[in-house]
Amino acid sequence: MLELAFPPAFVLILGALLVAVVRPGLRPLVLLGAPLLTLWAIWRLPDGVLLTAPFLGYDIELVEADALRRLFATVFALMAFAGGLFGLLQARTRELAAAYAYAAGAIGVCFAGDLITLFLFWEFMALFSTVVIWCGEGENARRAGLRYALMHLVGGVLLKIGIEGVMVHTGSVDVRALALDSFDAWVLLAGVLVNAAAPPVSAWIADAYPEGSPFGAVFLSAFTTKTAVLALILLFPGAQILVWIGLWMIFYGILYALLENDMRRILAYSIVNQVGFMVCGVGIGTGMALNGAAAHAFAHILYKALLLMSAGAVLHQTGKRKCSDLGGLWHSMPVTTACGIVGALAISAFPFTSGFISKSMIGQAAADQHLMLVWFLLTAASAGVFLHAGIKFPWFVFFQKDSGLRPPDPPWNMRAAMILLAAACIALGCFPWMLYELLPYPVDYLPYTGAHVVTQFQLLLFAGLAFFALLPLMQRTLTISLDFDWLWRVAMVELAAGIARAWRALGDASRALWQRRAGLWLRRGLALVAPDGILARTQPVASMALWVLLVLALLIGLARV
């Protein structure tokens, strides 16, 4: 087997450069060819450390390959291909180039064998994902991109502090499992969790991703949070705190998605919810749980991209993104509707879709470890996912009331990308071995047992009945949901402004008081030297002689001391 002498990420970086400079006639060839060539490069890598280089006295490992890294890199390359096809004819050149560089950064993280290389590709991702957001329309995209960049700057600083601490205290920069027994490890974990969108810093997803273009949002959904999941698997497998952080993410995402009216914000909060399942699996830490986290990341990238493609197609064709403005689109957009439904079923873990064969592995791992509370909460959360993404999104966007909108399905390349991902979701659901053979640990799990299938159907049935029974409460209006980011985007800004106003008022009052006091002192000083003042009066010679005597006595006394 040919051993490549460079990271596969460089292939996609070269593709991003070519996308920006080649003639329009050649651009589709580069867009579709670069991810496929990257995929070929990924699968030509044998296991082990393949490329090292000296840096700052350390031997950094630019390429380290194994089954887990190859799995994530594979789905990232496939996602770059599907996203490039989706935006082939409509997305702007700079957006596609930035998106491919963003995907290249994610693939670089996959094969980073040391913390320094991981950090460099991590920040490479943050840079170009910000550019992708800025390629959205309007002032909102610019402001959201700036907030996104600041949030990831904080995450990058935390990651860098943690890495430097590990380097100093252990003398090693290898990517390996770390115990949470030092300040360095905790700071490193915090930096990774920022990218994973763990509360209370989850709101950057719903703030930034919906402001990207219909094409940019597809890329944004795939890479940042999933590279964080990969980093958690590599660095903190079995860290029990991740179980509870993951459960918090799951129910946080469900709650805010149910409150939302914007279809892309619904799907953005759903990303937090789904990543929560993966983080929980990493925290359980068994081979089954880690397989489930990796498999669910693979499946999630496909069906979440499909959902955002269907939402992006609706936005591209109608210019509307609020559920209250949509409805009845199935009449004129049948392909988009069908693909959106497939994505909704997959995220809901409907049997014979990709979500069913991946999410259930995490629940089974919890049951195997006798974590019954965790198992119960994961099962309940599955019903919540069906409520907000499995039913709410397609119902309010494509069905419910007739909005009177009759846009056609989007152009052929957008339809082709959606059909490709819909077919992948169904194929993986029907033939789970295609995914299981790529997982890092041996798989001893059968998703299609009678009890499991019947239980899942019952769960989805009762969740569906609950949705339609509570439909009047599900109807959204033009409201705003306040998230944790309100504390630093609004409350802290207003608090700082209030403190500044109070400080200015205090300064003004102090200056006014000083001016009044100074004026009084000046008037008294002038009174002393005025023609009729004390200092202008004549004094008796005897009085002056007495004062001279007293001063002389004081000076003699001080001299003796």
N, C-alpha and C positions, 0 to 999 in steps of 0.2 A: 504493500500500500504506500502511495506517495505521501510523504510527510511535508506539509506546507511549512515554509519558513517565515510566514507572516500571519497575523491574526485575521480571521475571516472578516472581522469588522472593517478592515481596510478595503475590502472589495466593495462594500456598500458605501464607504466614504468616497471612494473613487467614483462610484455611481452617482452620488450626490453632486460631486463636482461636475461630472459630465452633464447631468440634468440641467445645471445652471448655464452651461456654455454651448451645448450642441445646438444645431439648427432644429427648428420645430419639427421638421419631417423625421428626424432621427430620435427625437425625444421619447416617443412611445417605445421604441426598441430598447433604449437605456432603462426606462422605467420598469419594463417587464423583465428585461434580461438581468439587471443587476441583482435583484433578490434571488433569482433562480441560480445565478452563479455563486452567490453567497451561500445558498443552501447546499450546493455541490461542495463548496469549500468546507462547510461545517461537517459534512459526512465523510470527508476525506481525512479527518483528524483521528488518529488513534488515541487511546487513553493514555494519560500521563502528562508530565510537564514537557512541553515541546519547544519552547522558546524562552530563553532567559537573557538578561542584560544587566550589567552593573549600573547602580544608581544610588548616589549618596552613601556609598559603602555597603549597600545591600544588593543581593542578587534578586532582582524582580523577575517574576514569571509572567510574561506577556500572554502566554497561551498554555493553559492547562485544561485538558479535556477529560470528561467522564460522562456517564449516561445522563446524570441530572443536568449538567451544563448543556449538553447537546440537545436535550429535550426542550429547554427554554429557548436556546438559540434557534432551534428549528421552527418553533411557533412564531418567534419574532420575525424570521425571514419570510415565512408564509404570510404573516400579517402585513409586512412591507409590500409584498406582491399584491395582495388583495386591496390594500389601501391605495397603491399606485394605480391599479386598474380602476378603482372607484373614482379617482380624481384625474384620470388620464386626459380627458378633454376639457375639463371645467376648472380644475384648480390652477392657481397661478404658479409660475415657474419657481419663484423663490420659496413658495410654500412647500412644493414637492421636494425641492432640494433640501430645505431645512428638515422636513419630515424624514427623509432618507438618512440624513446625518444623525437625527434623533434615534432612529432605529439602529444605526450602526453603533451608537454609544451603548445601547442596551445589549447588543451582541458582544461588544467589547467587555462589558461587565460580566457576561456569562462565562467567558473564558479567562477572566483575570485570576491568576493564581496567587496574587499577593494583594495586600491592602492598598498599596500605593497605586498600582495599576487600576484596581477597582475604583479608587477615589477619582482618578483622572477621567476615566470613562463616565463615572457617575456625574461629574460636573459637566462633562461634554453633553450628556443628555439634558441636564438642566438648562444649559445655554440654548440649545436648538429647540427644545420644547417651548421655551419662552418665545422664540421667533415664530413658531407655529401659531401660538396664541395671538401674537401681534398681527398675524396675517388675516385675522378676522376683521369684520366690518365695524367701523365706528369707534367712538371714543371709549365705549365700554370695554372693547377688546384691549385697547392700549392700557387702560387703568387696571384691568384684570391681569394682564400680562406682567405689569409692574408689581402688583401684589404677589403674584405667583413667583416671580423672580426673588422678591424679598424673603418669602417663606422658604424657598429652597436654598437661599443663601444662609439662612439660619440653620437649616438641616445640614448643609455642607460644612458649616463651621463646627457643629456638634460632631459630625462624622470625623472631621480632621483632628479635632482635639482628642477624640477617642482613639483614633489610629496612632497618633503621636504618643499617647500614653502607653498603648500596647507595645509600640516599638521600643520605648525607653525602658519599660519595666520587664519586658520579656526578651528583648533583643532579636525578635523575629517579626517579620511582616507577612508570614504565610497566612492565607485564608484557611482557617480551621475553626473547629467548634470552640467557643469560649464559655467559661463559667461566669455567671453574674456575681462574682465575689470581689470586684474591685470597681473603683470609680471609673476607670477607663472603659471597662466593659459596659457599664450603665450608660455612659455618655455615647458610646458607639451605638448601643441599642436605640437610644433616643434619636440619633441622627438617621438611622434606618427607618424608624417608625414614622418620622416626618414624611418620608417618601411613600410609606405604606398608607398614609392618610389616616393614622390612628387618632381618635379623639384625644384631647380637645383641639387638634390641629387638622381636622378633616375637611373643614369648610372650603379649603383652597380648591378642592376638586369641583364642587358645585359652583364656586365663584368663577373659576377660570375655564374649565372645559367647555361649558355651553357658549362661551364667547368666541371660541374658535369658529372657523368656517365650517360648513357642512362636511368638508373633506378633512380638515385638520382635526376635528373632534374624533374622528375614527382612529387616527394615529395616536392621539393623546390617551385614548382609553386603554391602549395595549401595553405600554412599555414601563412607565415610571413605577406604578404600584407593583407590577409583576416582577421587576428586577429587585424591588424591596423584598418581596416574598422569597425570591431565590437567595438573597443575602441572608435572610432570617434562617432559611434551611441550612445554609452553609455555616453560619456563625453561631446561631442560638437554638439548635434543635433540642427539644425537650425542656425549654425554659417555661416553667409552669405559669409565670405571669402572663405569657402570651395567650394562654387559654382564656383568661378573663378579659384581656384586651380585645381578643378576637370576638368574644361574645358581645362586648360593649359595641364594637364596630357593627356587628350584625344587626342589633336592634336599633342602634342609632340610625343606620342607613334606612331601615324599614320605616321608622317613624317619620323621618324627614321626607322620604319619597312619597309617603301617603299624603303628606301635607302639601306637596308641590302641585303647581299648575303648569309650569313650563316642562314640556315633554323631555327636553334634553337635561334639565336639572333632575328630573325623576331618574333618568338613566345614570346621571353622575352620582347621585346618592346611592344608587344601586351598586355602583362600583365599590363603594365603601363597604356595603353589606356583603358582597361576594368575597372581597379580600378578607373580610372578617372570618369567613369559613376557613380560608387558607391559613391565616395567622393562628386560629384555634388548632388546626391540624399540626402546625409546627410546634405549638406548645405541648400537645400530647406527646409528640416526639417518637412514637414507635414507627417501625418500618411501614406498617399499614397507614398510619396517619401521615407520614411524610410522602408516601406514594399518593395518598389522597390529595394533599396540598398541591403537589406538582401536577397531578392529573387535572385537578380543578382549575389550576392556573391556565393550563393548556386549553381546556374546554371553554373557560371563561373568556379568554381572548377572542375566540372565534365567535361565540354567540353574542358577546357584548359589542363587538365590532359590527355584527349583523344588525343588532338593534339600533346602533347609532347610524348605520348606513340607511336604515329605513326611516329614522327620524330626520337624517340629513336630506334624504330624497324628498320628504314632505316639505322641509324648510326650503329646499332649492326650488321646488315647483310652486309653492304657495306663498313663500315669504313669511309664514306664520309659525310660531313655536309654542303658543299657549294652548292647552287642551280646551279651554273654554271657547277658543276661536275655531276649533277643528271639529271634525266628525263627518261621517258619510263618505269618506274618501275611497272606500272599497269599491264604489261604483265606477270610478275612473282610474284608480291605481291598483288593479288587482295583483300585479306582480309584487309591488311594494307591500301590500297588505299581507299576501301569503308569506313572504319572507319575514316580515315583522312578526307574524304569528309563530313561525318556526323558532325564531329567536326567543320569543316570549315563553314558548313551551320548554325550550332548552334551559333557560335560566331558572325555570320552575322545577327542573329535574323531572320532567314528564318522561315516562318510559319510552324507550326507543329514540331518545335524544341524548346528546353528549353530557348534559348536566346530570342525568340520572346515573350514569356509570362512574362519575367522578365525585360528586358531592356525597353520595351514600358511603363512600369509603371512609370519609372522615367520621360520620356518625357511627359506622361499624367499629372504627378504632376506639371511639369513646366507650362503646358498649364492651369491647374486649377488655378495656382497662377498668371496667366497673365504675366508670364516671357517669352515673345515671342522671345526675342533675344536668351535666353537660349534654348528654344524649337527648334528654327531654327538651332542653332549650334549643338545641340544633333542629330537632324535629318540629317544634313550634315555629322556629324561624323559617323553615321551609314553607309553611303555610303563609307566613307573612310575605315571603318573596313572591309567591303566586298572586297575592293580593295586589302588590304595587307594581310589579313588572310583568307578571304573567297575564293579568287581566286588565289592570288599570290603564297601562300604556296603550295596548292595541284597542281597547274598548273606547276610550275617549278620543283617540286620534283617528281611528278608521271607522268606528261604528257610532254608537250613541245617537245623538241628534244629527240631523242633516244640516250641515253648515251652508249648503248651497255651493260649495267649492267643487269644481269639476276639473282639476288639473290632470293631465295625462301622466302615465308612468314616466320616470326620468329617462335620459338617453341610454343607449344600449350598453355602454361600458359600466354605468352605475347598476343597471339591472344584472349584468353578467357578474359583477362582484358580489351582489347580494345572493344570487342563485348559487354561486360557488360556495359561499360560506354556509348557506342553508343546507346544501348537499353535504358539506363536511360535518355539520352538526348531526344530521340524520345518520350518516355513514358511521360515525364514531359511536352513536347510540345503538346501532344495529350490530356493529362488529367491534365490541370493546377491546378485543385482543390487539387491534391496530394501535391503540394507545397504550395498553398495558405492557406490551413488549418493549416500549421505550422507557418505562419507569425505572428508577434507580435501584429498587429492591425487588426481589422475586414477589410475584403477585399470587396470593392464594385467596382469591375472592371471586365469588360468583354473584354479579348484580341481579341476574334474572332468576331469582327464586320465586316460587308462588307467593310466599308470605310477603316478600319485599314488594313485589309488583302490586299485590292487592292492597297492602298498607299504603303505598304511595298514591294509588288511585283514590282510596278513601280520603286521604289527607287533602288531595287536590279538589275532590268533589265537595267536601264540606267547606273548604276555603272559598270555592267558587260560589256556593250557596250563601256564605256569609257576605261576600262582596255585593251580590245583587240584593240581599236583604237590607244591607246598609248603604245602598246606592245613593239615597238622598244625602247622606253624610259624606259620601265620596265626591260629590259634585264640588269642584273647586271654583273659587271666585278670584278676583284680582287682589289677593292678599300677599303679604310678605312674611316669610318664616324667618324668625331671628335665630341665628346659629351662634356658636361660640365665637366666631370671628367678629360678631357685633361688639364684643368686649374691647377688642383692640382696633377695630376699624371705625367704630362710632364712639363707644363709651370712653375709651382712653383718649381719643382725640378731643372729645368734648371736655373731658376732665383736664387735659393739658391746656386747652383753650381757656377754661375757667380759671385755672391757676395763673395763666399769663395775664388774664384780665384783672384778677385780684392783685397780682404783683404790680401791674401798671397803676391801678387805683391807689395802692399803698404808696408807690413812688410819688404819684401826683400829690397825695395828701401830705407826705413828708416834705416835699419841696414847698408846698404852700405854707406849712407850719414853719419851715426854716425861713422862708421869706418874711413871714410875719415877725418872727423872733429877731431876725437880722435887722429888719426895719426899726423894731423897738430899740435894739441895742445901738443902732446908728443914731437914732434921735437922742438917746441918753448921752452918747459920746459927744455929739455936737453941743448938747446942753452944757457939758462940762467946760468946753472951751469958748462958749459964747461970751460976748462982752459982759453979760451979767451972770456968767456961770461961776462955779466954785473956784476953778483954776484961774479965773481972771480977777478974783478978789485980792485985795491987799491983806497981808497977815501981820500981826504984831511981831516985832523982832524977838521978843521973849519966847513966843511959841515956836518959832523956827529954830532958835537955839536949843530948846528942849528936845525937839525932834532929832536934831543933829547929834545931841548927846546920847539919845536912846539908840540910834543906829550905830554909833561908834562903840557903845557898850556891847551891842549884839555882835559886832564884828570881832571885838577882842575875845568875847566868850567862845565864838566858833573857832578862832585861831588857836586858843588853848586846847580845845578838844582835838 
